[in-house]
Each structure stands twice: as structure tokens, then as C-alpha cells.
Amino acid sequence: MNEFNKHYISHPTGSHDSLSYTISASAPLAPDCPKVVRWMERLSSALTRAVLYRWSVTQSATLEEQLRNGVRYLDVRVAIQEKGAPPLVVHHLCGAELGPLLAQLDAFLTAHPQEVVVVDFQHFYGFERLDHERLIAHLQGLFGARLCPYWPGATEEATLRWLQVC
């Protein structure tokens, strides 16, 4: 099984908006919040906020719990709320800073070196070039050689065994 191309095997178990459990009901609106919701909040803040919170938080399990339960695909959306600030997890409302959550993932991968976890950064709201460079540097500093490189054709050529040793 390890020699099968990952293109021909099922994708790992994943979670939608994996880190949204970090969002609180009183959090600021995130850049991905629809304009109509922003308008509704001005009309009826308490009601809109209650509905928006239930809509925004798609996971109740923490990152550690998700990983322990077999989640190996993380859907992550991040935003920069102000220039020079660290990236935040977002899903219509702002959640926690991304850095400490990545440190939790690093701790899991260090404790389980044979595991492969796909982190899919779905959206980068408010990111400028420097913000992307900072995030890349942070990822490289944290995960180093455990990051799998990308090349044209990688999705067709990479095997599970290769992912485990890259």
C-alpha cells in the first residue's frame, strides 16, 4: 500500500474549517464575513452575532483531539487583521493566532514521526507579500525538513512512502 501513488488512494480524514473551534462569539468580524452579515449586524447585533457564531464554528474538537481521532487533513483559513500582526484563524469571525496552533501540530508530528498531516491553507485574507514570507519562514522554521517540497507533477508522482520520509 505504501507504494501506491497518493492520487490513487483515498484522501485522509479531514475536517472543515479545522481550527474554527478557537472562535468566540465576541470575536471581531473577519475579512471573509459576507457584506450582508455585516449589514445585518448593524441592525441587530445580538441576534446576528448568535447566528453568525453558530455558522462560523464548524468544529468543537480541539486540534489535539482532532489529530488524536485520526484527522490528517486540516482546512485552514487565515487573515491579517492589521499590518504586521500575526495571522489569525478565521471563518467569518476571528479566532486564535495561528502560530501556537502550528506549534501544537509540530508537537503531534514530533511524537508521531510516521504520521502525514496535510495542512491546506484555503484562504489568505489581508495578506501582503511580507505576510506570506513571514508565514513561510515560520513554517520552515517549525517543520524544517518535514515539509514536503512541491514540484510540477508532485500530485501524480508522490507516494505515501515518499511522503513519510520526505
C-alpha positions in Angstrom: 0.0 0.0 0.0 2.8 2.4 0.8 4.0 2.4 -2.9 0.6 3.4 -4.2 0.6 6.9 -5.6 -1.4 9.1 -3.3 -3.5 10.1 -6.3 -5.0 6.6 -6.4 -5.8 6.2 -2.7 -8.5 7.9 -0.7 -7.7 11.2 0.8 -7.1 11.3 4.6 -9.9 12.0 7.0 -10.2 15.8 7.3 -12.2 18.5 9.0 -13.8 21.6 7.5 -12.5 24.9 9.0 -10.4 22.7 11.3 -9.3 25.5 13.7 -12.7 27.3 14.0 -13.1 25.9 17.5 -10.9 28.8 18.6 -13.5 31.4 17.6 -15.5 33.1 20.3 -18.9 34.7 20.0 -17.5 38.1 20.9 -14.7 37.9 18.3 -14.3 40.7 15.7 -15.7 40.1 12.3 -13.2 38.6 9.9 -12.4 39.7 6.4 -14.3 36.8 4.9 -17.6 37.8 6.6 -20.2 38.5 3.9 -21.3 42.1 3.4 -24.9 41.2 4.1 -24.0 39.8 7.5 -22.0 43.0 8.3 -25.2 45.0 7.4 -27.4 42.7 9.5 -25.1 43.1 12.5 -25.6 46.8 12.4 -29.4 46.3 12.6 -29.5 43.6 15.2 -26.1 42.9 16.7 -27.1 40.3 19.3 -29.2 38.2 17.1 -26.9 38.3 14.1 -23.9 37.6 16.3 -25.6 34.5 17.8 -26.4 33.1 14.3 -23.0 34.0 12.9 -21.2 32.3 15.8 -23.1 29.0 15.2 -22.4 29.3 11.5 -18.7 30.1 12.0 -17.7 27.4 14.4 -17.7 24.1 12.5 -15.5 22.2 14.9 -15.9 21.7 18.6 -12.9 19.3 18.9 -9.5 20.9 19.6 -6.6 20.4 17.2 -5.1 17.9 19.5 -8.4 16.0 19.8 -8.9 16.0 16.0 -5.4 14.6 15.5 -5.9 12.0 18.2 -9.1 11.0 16.5 -7.4 10.4 13.1 -7.9 13.7 11.3 -5.0 14.1 8.9 -6.3 16.8 6.6 -6.6 20.3 8.0 -8.6 23.0 6.2 -7.2 26.3 7.4 -8.2 29.9 6.6 -6.2 32.8 7.9 -6.3 36.6 7.9 -4.1 39.5 8.8 -6.3 42.0 10.7 -3.7 44.8 10.9 -0.4 45.4 9.3 2.4 43.5 11.0 0.1 41.5 13.2 0.3 37.7 13.3 -2.1 35.6 11.2 -5.4 34.7 12.8 -7.6 31.7 12.1 -10.9 32.9 10.5 -14.3 31.7 9.4 -16.5 34.8 9.3 -15.2 35.7 12.9 -11.6 35.8 14.1 -10.1 33.0 16.1 -6.8 32.3 17.7 -3.4 33.3 16.4 -2.1 30.6 14.0 1.4 30.3 15.5 0.6 28.4 18.7 -1.7 26.1 16.8 1.0 25.2 14.4 3.2 24.5 17.4 0.6 22.0 18.6 0.7 20.3 15.2 4.5 20.2 15.5 4.4 18.6 18.9 2.0 15.9 17.5 4.2 15.2 14.5 7.3 15.0 16.7 5.6 12.5 18.9 4.3 10.5 15.9 7.0 10.8 13.2 5.4 8.3 10.8 2.2 10.4 10.5 1.5 12.6 7.5 -0.8 15.6 8.0 -1.9 17.7 5.1 -2.4 21.4 6.0 -4.4 23.1 3.3 -4.4 26.8 3.6 -7.6 27.6 1.8 -7.6 31.4 2.0 -5.2 34.2 3.0 -7.3 37.3 3.7 -5.5 40.6 4.0 -2.1 39.0 3.3 0.6 41.1 1.6 3.8 39.7 0.2 5.7 40.3 3.5 2.9 38.4 5.4 3.3 35.4 3.1 7.1 35.5 3.5 6.7 35.6 7.3 4.3 32.6 7.3 6.6 30.6 5.0 9.6 31.4 7.2 7.6 30.3 10.3 6.5 27.1 8.7 10.1 26.3 7.5 11.5 27.1 11.0 8.9 25.0 12.7 8.7 22.0 10.4 12.0 22.2 8.6 12.8 19.1 6.6 9.4 17.6 7.4 7.8 19.9 4.9 7.3 18.1 1.6 8.5 20.0 -1.4 6.4 20.8 -4.3 7.3 20.4 -8.0 5.2 20.2 -11.1 3.7 16.8 -11.2 4.0 16.2 -7.4 0.4 15.3 -7.0 0.8 12.5 -9.6 4.2 11.2 -8.6 4.3 11.3 -4.8 3.7 8.0 -2.9 2.6 7.6 0.7 6.1 6.1 1.5 7.7 9.2 -0.1 5.5 11.5 2.0 6.5 9.6 5.2 10.2 10.0 4.5 10.4 13.3 2.7 
